[in-house]
Amino acid sequence: MSFEIVDGGFISTVQDKGRWGVQDQGIPVSGCMDVASANMANAILGNDPSYPLLEMCMKGVTLIAHISFSAAFYGADMEIKVNNELTSQGKTIALNPGDQLKIGFAKKGVYGYLAFKGVLDIPKVYNSSSTYLPAKFGGYLGRKLQKGDRITLLCPEQIPTRHSVIKARNISSENLLECFVGPEWNLLTDQQKQKVINSEFTISKDINRIGYRLESEKIELGNQKEIISSGMVKGTVQLTSGGDLIIMMADAPTTGGYLRILNLNSKTCDSLAQMNTGGKVRFNIIN
């Protein structure tokens, strides 16, 4: 055992690049919500971007080190303390036996990532350590982390603390979502298309790792309400039969029966993951 969880935070899970190549079996990709932040946390330590790490939603973990190792945090603006002394994201954090690392509530943003100099000893399911909570597999026993969980690092290292700090993640509450037209975009009338393009949407309370539901004046549909169940990916924007938009995220199902009118690019998905309920968004279609 390398460290023990004292407080699991709100929803903290093990994630990595996700499980690819099994979507034909109905298994979602999963993986990190904000891939860019996760990659940066690993990069600070010189890790390969495929290394699993801890993803923390809204509130971070508190852990006690039982060996010496280095860690790094990047992502949402969360308070970070080592033995009750403040430190910052974007740099290496040296921990020794008995040290406490505490990551607090998100002041801005949603998801934070804690990487380790060493590989988390987490079994792989379909070649990935990512946690998929709805089906309770992957990650640490298929669930979110909780008090008393003990995790081992393979080949742990403690590297010199870097005094230069990487600039903190830029997080905005208002975003223009860059996207491409989806497979069913041309099933919409010109009036419906203009409504999608010109409307400002509010991120609803109905958000999680599966998808973000947006609120605005409903887009009325005629006979276009549903399609034969078809493939979906992270970033797919569905127009439901009720006239609402849902943006699929990391744990999105592999198929769906609503119109797929837009697709966000990966950079935009990362930015959206850091937006919370009440955030304002518009769509910017790239030709």
N, C-alpha and C positions, 0 to 999 in steps of 0.2 A: 504494500500500500504506500502510495506517495503523498496523497492528501485526502482529507476527510471534509465532507460538506457539513457545515454547521447550520447554514440557512440556504435553502434551495431557491430563494427568490420567488418570483411569481410563476413564470413558466420558463425553466432553464432545461435545455436538452443538449445532447451531443449531436452535432451535425458535421457534415463534410460536403464534398462536391455532389453528393446524391447518388442514387442508384439508376444508372442508365442501361438501356438495352432490355428491360423487362416490362416496358409499357404495354406490349402486346398481351401481357398476362394481367393487365389491369392494375399494375403496381405503380404508384406515383413516383416521380423522381425524388421528391423531398429535397434535402440539402438546405443550405443557408438561405435565409430570406434576403439579406443584403450581402451578396457574394463579394462585392468590392471591399467592404469593411472586413469581412472574414479573411480575404486574401491579404489585406494590409496587416492584420494582426499576426498572421503567420510570417509574412515577409519581414517584419520587425525583428523576428527571432532567427531569420535565415532558414525557415522551414519551407518545405515543398508546399505549394498551395493545396495539395490533396490531404494534408494532415487534418484529422478530426480535431474539433475544438468545442468549446461550450458556447452555445447561443443563449442569450438571456433576454427576456422580453419584459420591458418596463421596470424591472427591479433585478439587480444582479445577485450573485451568490456570495456567501461568506464561506471561506474555507480555511482549514488549518493545515500547514505543510508538515509532513513527517520526514521529509528528506530535503536536501538542497536542490533547487532547480530555478529556472527563470521562466517568467510568464510575460505576456503582453496583452493589453486591452486596446480595442479600437471599435468605434461605432457611435452609438447614442451617447449623449452627454450625461454620463453617470458619475457620481462621486466615487473616487477610488482611494481607499486607505490601506496602508500596511502598518499593522500594530497601532492603529488610530492616528497615524500621520498621513496627511494628504499627499498623494502623488497624482500623476496625470496620465492620460492615454497617449499612445503614440511613442512609447519608449519601453525598454526592457525593465522588468521588475524582478529583482533578485529576492528569492525567498529561502529561508533556512528553517531547520526543524523547530517547530513551535510558533513560527510566524503566522499571523492571521492576515489574510487578504479579504477585504470587505468591499463589495461593489454595491452602491446604493441605488436609489430610484433614478429613473431617467428624468432629467430636467428638460431635455429636448431630444426628440427622436424616440425610437421604440426599441430597436435591437442593438445589443452590444455583444462583442465577441472576445472571449478569453482564450488565447492560444498558449501553448506550453512548449518549452524546449525539450522535446521528447515526444514520443507517440503515445496517446491515450490507449491503454490496453482494453479496447472495446471490441467484442466480436463483430465480424462483418456479416451482414445479411444481404445476399445478392450483391456482393462486392462493395458494400458501403456500410459505414458505421452510423449513418444518419438515422435519427429517431423518426418514426411515423406514428404519432400518437393515436390516430383513429383506429388503427389495427393493432396497436400495442406491440410493435416489433422494431428491432434496430436500437441503436444507442445503448443506454444503461437500462437493461431489463425492460426495454420497450416503453419507458415512462419518463416523466420529467424528474429532475433531481430533487432529492429531499434530504432532510437532516439525517445524518448517520451514514449516508452513502460513502463508500471508500473506493477510490480510483487509483490505479497504478499507472505510472509512466514507464514506458519502455525506453531504455537508453537516455535517462534524464541528464540534463546538463545545466550548469549555472554559468552563464556567460557574462562578461563585463557589462555593467550598466552603461547604456549610451546616454550621454548628457544632452545630445541634440534630440529634440522632440519633433516628430512628424506632425504636421499641422492637423488639428482635429477635424473630424468629419464635418463637411458642410451640410447642414440640415435646414431645410426651408419648410414653412407651413403653407406656402403657395407654390405650386409647380405647374409647369406646362409639360404635359406628358407626351413625349415623342412616340409616334406609333406608325404602323403601316396598315393599310386596309386589309380586312380579313376576308375569308372565303365567301361569306354571305353579305358583304357590304353592298354589292350591287342588287341585292333583293330589296333594299330600302328605296323609298321614293326620294326625289330630290329634296322635298320638304323635310323628310325624316333625317336625311344626311346633314342638312343645314342645322337642324336642331342639335344633333350630336356635336357638330363642329363649333357652333356658336354658344352653346350652353356652358355655364359654370356649374360644376358638380361639387357636392360636399361629401366627404368621406363619412359614412354612417357609423353607428355603433356596432354594426354587424361586420366586424373585421377579424380575421385570424389567419393562420398559415395556409388555409385553403383558398381564401379569396377575400377581396375588399368590395363591399357593396357601396355603390354611390347613390346619393340622393339628389334629385332635381325634379323639375316638371317631367312627368312621365312621357315617354315616347310612344304614342299610340300606334299599335300595329293592326293591320287588316287581316289578311289571310296568311301572313308571313310568320306566324307565332312560333312554330317549332319546325325542326328538321329531323331527319333520321339521325340517330345518335352518331356523332362523329368525333374525331380526335381533337384533343386540346393539349396545350402546353402552358407553362408559366408565361404570363403576359397576355393570354387570350382574353379579349373583352367580349363577354356575352351580353346580348340584349334579351332579357327574359320576356315571357309571354305577358307579364304584367307591366312591361314598359320600363323596367329598371336595368341598370348596367351593373355587372359584376366582373371584376378583374381577377383572373385566376392567379394564384401565387404558388409558393413552393410545394405545398401538399395537394395541389389541384388534382382532381380525378382525371383519368386519362381520356375519358369521353364525356360528351354532354349533348343534350338535345335542343339547346337554344341557339339562336343565330350568333355566329362568331363574326362580329362586325369589324373588330380591330385587333391588332397585336402590338403590345408594347415591346420595345427592345430591352435587352438585359440591363443596360445602364439605367433606364427609366424604372424598371422593376426594383432595382436597388434603392433608388430615391424614394419610390412609393412606399417601400417597406418601412422607411423611417418616418412616414407621416401617420398621424393619429386621427382619431375621430374629430371631426370639425374642420379638418384641412380642406382647402379649396384647390380644385384641379380643373384644367381644361385640356382638350386633346389637340395636338398639333400633328397633322398627318404629313408624313414625309413621302414624297413621290419617288 
